[in-house]
Amino acid sequence: DFSYIWIANSTQGTISKIDTQTLQEKGRYRVRPDSNGSPSRTSVNLTGDVAVANRLGGLTKVYARADNCQESNGMPGIQTSTDSNPLPWGVEECIAWHTPMNYVSQRPAAWTPGTFNKQTCTWDEQKVWTSGASDGQFAGVDIMRVNGATGVVEDKVNVPNIAPQYFGMYGAAVDAEGNLWASQLGQGQLLFVDHETLQYKTWPMVASGYGMTVGASGYVWTCSSNASRFDPMTETWQTLYVGGSGGCMEDDKGTLYMSGGNNNIVAVDVQTLQDR
């Protein structure tokens, strides 16, 4: 009874909440006051709420459940979109927060799991990682960790040895400990940021990347026409040519799914790197 997928409508400046069982759109939300942020990457936390990064700057959180939305516009009741029609900014009350950020390119968004509270059956201390780049304004890229409840930027790390060209960090994901992994478009750098110390480390990517993910196996993947597997324990890469180009995601049963050539989906064994 609670299963949504969130889709960014980049040219419209909105994000859609779609019921995965009925395929009905259950809400559409503006995610920047001017609706000109070009929203792109989304990340859903263990509570079900979404964070979306605007390519042109800014991070926004949207509540998934209307019960969690807060009175903010002075009108009786909770005003929120329930279909494909977004409400005006300031009227919509399921926008939890919006944090403006001044970047030429802001792609990644990735939630940490937080800590489960047994008394309240909720996840506490959830954070959102994001990254921004501005060609010529400063060296490298900025990595930010944002308070998931308030939208306040709590930590900021500059990584000077990563070129901001090609959109800075293109995608990001967290591992089981809440550490950040991020990769660049093309054959750039893979980045790790420790969630405790904020120390970072980079490695050259061995093949061109577009999508990326961190799986239950602990491997980090960059995906395009290749599935490139990075082992954090040995700091080594292995690569399988797949064809096509796109994103990827690992399930909890040892399979990596990614878009292949000829409009198909390819399933790869995460241990053997063989097609399934």
C-alpha positions in Angstrom: 0.0 0.0 0.0 3.0 2.3 -0.1 5.1 1.8 -3.3 6.1 4.8 -5.4 8.7 5.6 -8.0 9.8 9.3 -8.4 10.4 10.6 -11.8 12.1 14.0 -12.5 10.4 16.1 -15.2 13.5 18.1 -16.0 12.2 20.5 -18.6 9.1 21.3 -16.4 11.0 21.8 -13.2 8.8 19.2 -11.4 9.0 15.7 -10.0 6.2 13.1 -10.3 5.1 10.5 -7.7 3.9 7.4 -9.4 2.2 4.4 -7.8 4.2 1.3 -9.0 1.2 -1.0 -8.7 -1.5 1.0 -10.5 0.9 3.2 -12.6 -1.2 6.2 -11.7 0.4 9.6 -11.0 -0.3 10.4 -7.3 1.3 13.9 -7.2 3.5 16.3 -9.1 5.6 18.9 -7.3 7.6 22.0 -8.2 11.1 21.5 -6.7 12.6 25.0 -7.0 10.8 28.4 -6.5 11.4 29.5 -10.1 10.7 26.0 -11.6 13.9 26.4 -13.6 16.3 24.1 -11.8 16.2 21.2 -14.2 15.7 18.5 -11.6 17.4 15.2 -12.4 18.8 12.7 -9.8 16.5 11.4 -7.2 17.1 9.3 -4.0 14.5 7.8 -1.7 15.2 7.2 2.0 14.1 4.4 4.1 11.1 6.5 5.2 9.9 6.7 1.6 10.6 10.4 1.2 12.6 11.7 -1.9 15.4 14.1 -2.3 16.0 15.6 -5.8 19.0 17.5 -7.0 18.5 20.3 -9.5 21.1 20.3 -12.3 21.3 24.1 -12.1 21.6 24.2 -8.3 19.5 23.3 -5.2 18.4 20.3 -3.3 14.7 19.6 -2.4 13.0 17.0 -0.2 9.4 15.9 -0.8 7.3 13.9 1.7 5.8 10.7 0.3 2.9 10.5 2.8 0.5 13.3 3.2 0.3 12.5 6.9 3.8 13.8 7.3 3.3 17.1 5.4 3.3 20.3 7.5 1.0 23.2 7.6 2.8 26.2 6.1 0.6 28.3 3.8 -2.0 29.5 6.3 -4.9 27.6 4.6 -7.0 25.1 6.6 -6.0 21.5 6.0 -3.0 20.2 3.9 -2.8 21.4 0.3 -0.9 19.0 -1.9 -1.0 17.7 -5.4 -2.8 14.4 -5.9 -2.4 14.0 -9.7 -0.4 15.4 -12.6 -1.1 19.0 -11.7 1.5 20.7 -9.5 0.4 23.4 -7.0 2.1 26.8 -6.9 5.3 27.1 -4.9 4.3 28.2 -1.4 0.9 26.6 -1.6 2.2 23.0 -1.9 2.7 21.7 1.7 4.4 18.4 1.0 7.7 20.1 0.1 9.6 19.4 3.3 12.5 21.8 2.5 14.4 23.4 -0.3 18.1 24.3 0.1 19.4 26.7 -2.6 22.9 26.0 -3.9 24.9 28.1 -6.3 26.4 25.7 -8.8 26.7 25.4 -12.5 26.2 21.6 -12.2 24.6 19.7 -9.3 23.8 16.1 -10.2 24.2 13.6 -7.3 21.7 12.9 -4.5 22.1 9.9 -2.1 20.5 9.3 1.2 22.2 7.6 4.1 20.2 5.0 6.0 20.2 6.7 9.4 19.5 4.9 12.6 16.3 2.9 13.3 14.4 4.0 16.4 12.7 0.9 17.9 10.5 3.1 20.2 9.0 5.1 17.3 9.5 2.7 14.4 11.2 5.5 12.4 14.6 6.2 10.9 16.4 9.0 12.7 19.5 11.1 11.7 19.1 10.5 7.9 21.4 12.6 5.8 21.6 13.4 2.1 24.9 13.6 0.2 25.1 15.9 -2.9 27.8 17.5 -5.0 28.3 20.7 -7.0 30.7 22.0 -9.5 31.2 25.5 -11.0 33.7 25.7 -13.9 36.3 28.4 -13.2 34.8 29.5 -9.8 36.8 27.2 -7.6 39.1 24.2 -8.0 37.6 20.7 -8.1 34.2 19.8 -6.8 32.3 20.3 -3.5 30.7 17.5 -1.6 27.9 18.4 0.9 26.1 16.4 3.5 22.7 17.8 4.3 20.5 17.2 7.4 17.6 15.2 6.1 15.1 16.7 8.5 16.0 20.4 8.1 17.9 20.7 4.8 20.8 22.4 6.6 24.2 21.8 5.0 26.1 20.2 8.0 29.4 19.2 6.3 31.2 20.4 3.2 34.3 18.9 1.6 36.2 20.3 -1.4 38.0 17.8 -3.6 40.5 19.8 -5.6 42.0 17.0 -7.7 38.7 16.3 -9.6 38.2 18.3 -12.7 34.8 20.1 -12.7 34.4 19.7 -16.4 31.8 17.1 -17.6 29.4 18.1 -14.9 31.6 17.4 -11.8 30.4 14.3 -10.1 27.7 12.7 -12.3 26.1 10.1 -9.9 26.4 9.0 -6.3 25.3 6.2 -4.0 26.0 5.2 -0.4 27.2 1.9 1.0 25.8 0.1 4.0 27.8 2.3 6.4 26.6 5.5 4.9 29.9 6.3 3.1 29.6 8.2 -0.2 30.7 6.8 -3.6 30.5 9.1 -6.6 31.6 8.8 -10.2 32.1 11.1 -13.2 30.7 11.0 -16.7 33.1 9.4 -19.1 36.4 8.0 -17.9 37.0 10.3 -15.0 37.4 9.6 -11.3 35.7 7.4 -8.7 35.4 9.2 -5.3 34.9 7.8 -1.8 34.1 10.0 1.2 34.1 8.5 4.7 30.9 9.3 6.6 32.8 9.5 10.0 36.0 11.3 9.2 35.0 13.0 5.9 38.4 11.9 4.5 38.2 11.2 0.8 40.1 9.1 -1.7 39.9 8.9 -5.5 40.8 6.3 -8.1 40.9 6.6 -12.0 38.0 4.9 -13.7 39.1 2.2 -16.1 36.3 2.6 -18.6 33.7 5.2 -19.5 30.8 5.5 -17.1 27.3 6.9 -17.2 25.3 5.3 -14.4 26.7 4.0 -11.1 25.6 2.1 -8.1 26.8 0.4 -4.9 25.3 -3.1 -4.3 24.6 -5.4 -1.4 27.8 -7.3 -2.4 29.8 -4.2 -1.4 31.1 -3.7 -5.0 30.9 -0.3 -6.6 29.8 -0.3 -10.2 30.2 2.3 -13.1 28.1 1.4 -16.1 27.9 2.5 -19.7 28.7 0.2 -22.6 30.7 -1.7 -19.9 29.9 -3.0 -16.4 33.0 -2.0 -14.4 33.2 -3.5 -10.9 35.4 -1.9 -8.3 36.3 -3.9 -5.2 36.9 -1.5 -2.2 38.9 -4.2 -0.4 41.5 -4.8 -3.1 41.1 -1.4 -4.8 41.0 -3.2 -8.2 38.7 -3.1 -11.2 37.2 -5.8 -13.5 35.2 -4.9 -16.6 32.6 -6.7 -18.8 31.6 -5.3 -22.1 27.8 -5.2 -22.3 26.9 -2.8 -25.2 24.3 -0.1 -25.0 24.6 2.7 -22.5 22.8 3.7 -19.3 22.2 3.1 -15.7 22.6 0.0 -13.5 21.3 -1.4 -10.2 22.3 -4.4 -8.1 19.6 -6.5 -6.4 20.1 -8.4 -3.1 20.5 -11.8 -4.9 23.8 -11.2 -6.7 22.5 -9.8 -10.0 23.4 -6.5 -11.6 20.8 -5.1 -14.0 21.7 -2.6 -16.6 20.5 -1.3 -19.9 22.2 -3.0 -22.9 22.1 -2.6 -26.6 19.0 -3.1 -28.8 16.7 -1.7 -26.1 17.1 -4.6 -23.8 18.0 -5.2 -20.1 21.2 -7.2 -19.3 21.5 -9.2 -16.1 25.1 -9.8 -14.8 26.3 -12.1 -12.1 28.1 -9.8 -9.6 30.7 -12.5 -8.7 31.6 -14.0 -12.1 30.8 -11.1 -14.3 28.9 -13.4 -16.7 25.6 -12.7 -18.3 22.6 -14.4 -16.7 
